[in-house]
Amino acid sequence: MLCGDLEIDLSARTVKKNNQIIKLTTTEYTLLALFAKNEGRVLTHQYLLREVWGPGYINQSQYLRVFIAQLRKKIENDPNRPTYLITASGVGYRFISKE
């Protein structure tokens, strides 16, 4: 999946930005892959927590905030003005492709 300067290869489990491999933790990759598979859809906090961390973490939204911030630092040109991982206030996050 090519998204502007970001390339996500789900079969090879690699992520590149400007043709340079980005090192992601397993959790960061799992989160980004989930977003890529659901491109354009708002994924709720509860859904993301359940899918990535498991049902016991459904109320642990601080986990999600920390990992979204880490992911934005790695994939966004300006993490303070994200263009890929967009916040849906009070609901969750949406991944937007720049294609």
N, C-alpha and C positions, 0 to 999 in steps of 0.2 A: 504494500500500500504506500503510494507516494503522496505526501501531503506537503507541497511546497518544498522546503529544504529538509523536511523530515521524511525518512523512509523507515517503515515498519515492516519487517519480514517475519510474519507469524510462523511460517514453516521452519525457518532457520533460527528463530528466536533472537533476531538481531534488530537493533535500532541504530540508524545512522542519521546524523545531522550534518549537512554540507559534506556528504560522503565520508565522514569520520564516524567510526563506531563509538557509540555512547555506552559507557559501562553503567548498567542498571542493576540494582539488587533484585533478587527473585521477586520480592513483593512489589517493587516498582514496575518490573516487567509485567507481572500478572495484572496489575492495575491498568497499565497502559494498553495491554492486549485486550482487556475487557472493554475499555473505551473504544479502541479501534474496531472491534467486532460490532459495536453499537454506535457507530459514528452518526452524529446528528441527534441522537436521543438523549434526553435528560435521564441520568442514572441517579436514583435517590441515594442519600447517605446510607440508609438501612440496607438497600440492595448491595451496594459496594462493600459495606462491612461484612455482610453475610457471605458474599461470593469470595472475597479475598481472605478474610480472617476467620470466618465461620460464624454460626448462629450465636455463640456465646459473646460475641463482640458487637452485637447490633446497636448497643447504646454507647459505644466507645468512639464518638465522633472525633475526639482529639487525635486518634490514630490516623484517621483519614486526612485531617487537616495537615498533619506533619508530612505525610507521604505525598500529598498533592503539592505542597510547597517544595519538597525535594525534587519531585518530577518536573515541576515548572522550571526550577533552576537549571535542570539538565536539558530540557527540550525547547523552552521558550527563548526567543531573542531578548525579551524584556519580561522577566518573571512577574514584575509589578503590573504589567499590562498584557496579560496572556491573550494569545490568539488561538491556541490549540485547546487548552483546558479552561473552559469557561464556567464560571460559577453561576448556578441557577439559585439565587438567594433563597435560603430557607428550605430548599428542596434537595439539591445535589449538584452534580457537575455534568457538563456536556463536552464531548470531544468534537471539534470542528476541523475538518480537512480544509486546507487552503487551495485545493484544486479548483 
